Amino acid sequence: MFIVQGKPREPEGIEKATADSREEALETASDFLNRGFPFVTVVADGRIYTVDEFAMTVKSAARRRSQSAPSQSTARWRR
């Protein structure tokens, strides 16, 4: 689970949302930024990330998934 927090400059008005995936959390964080929240954080992996830091974790996870999947040219098929 990921917790996304949008914080205005004043202490009142903090909004929080939960997401089930990294991609959904990044989309929610982007929505908060588009709505004008100057401070947006994502709580994940036991850490608090800025949106930029969290975006890098999404990119890294996608890269790891693509590298672990066998490519079509190297996959061996049994008949």
N, C-alpha and C positions, 0 to 999 in steps of 0.2 A: 504494500500500500504506500502511496505517495501523498503527502500533504502539501498543498500549494497555498501560499499566503500572500495576499495583496495588502499592502500597508500604505495608507495615505500619509501625508506629512503631519497630520494631527493624530493624536493617539486614538481618537474615536474612529470607527468605520473600518476596522480591520476585517477583511473577508478571508475565509478559509474554504477550501474545497479538497476533496479526496479524489484520487485517481487510481485505477487498477494497473496501469501500464506506464512505462516511461514516456511513450509517445503521447498518451492522453494527458499526463502531467505537464509535458512541454506545451501542448496545445492550450491547456488551461492557463498556464503561466503567460503565454503569449496573449491570450484574451484579457488577462488582468492588465498587462502592459498597454494594450490597445484601449482599454477603458480609462487609462490615465493614472494608474497606480504607479508612483515613482519607485517604490520598493517592493519587489516580488521575490520570494524565496521558495525553494522546494526542499522539503524534508524527506530524505531518502538515504538508505544505506547507513543509518545512524549518524548522518551528517546534515548540515544545513547548507544548501547550495544557493548561489545567485543563479539567475536564469542562464547567464552565459556559461557558468561552470557546469550546470546541469545539462545544458545542450551538448556539451562536449562528452558527457557520459552516455548520452543517447547515441551520438555519432560513433563512439568507441564500441558500444554494444552491437550496433548494426554491423560494424566492420568485423568484429569477432565472429558474429553469426555467419557472415558471408565467407569468411576464411575457413570456417570449420565445415561448411557444406562442400561435398566433393563436386568438382566441376564436371560438366558433361563429358569432356575429353578424357578425364582420368577415372571416371566411374567404371567399375567392372560389373557387368551384368551376368547373371547365371541363367542358364536355360535348362 
